[in-house]
Amino acid sequence: MNKKDKTQNEVPNAETIEAIKEVEAMKKDPSIGKTYESVDEMFDDLIMKDLIEDGLEGEELLREFRRIKNNLPMAVDKLKSDVLNEYKNGETVEFDEELF
């Protein structure tokens, strides 16, 4: 059995199942959480929320938001590469690394 066949037959873990249930609940009741038209829109909200929680405002907030948005494609590429390498090496994938 090759790796592709193996991954198609894997059962989702408890965290993935919980996330699926949460999305299904949000689809049934939009008041539970905001829905997005695109992934970009979702990332914009998440980035802005984190920056505001960090206490940034005004020009500093805009500057940091733009910096992160500009670096996002590189960060996603690095994350994909790291995850793929860890998977190929049979390692557990960890997401505790700061991407920006």
Order of alpha helices (4+ residues) and beta strands (2+ residues): alpha-alpha-alpha-alpha
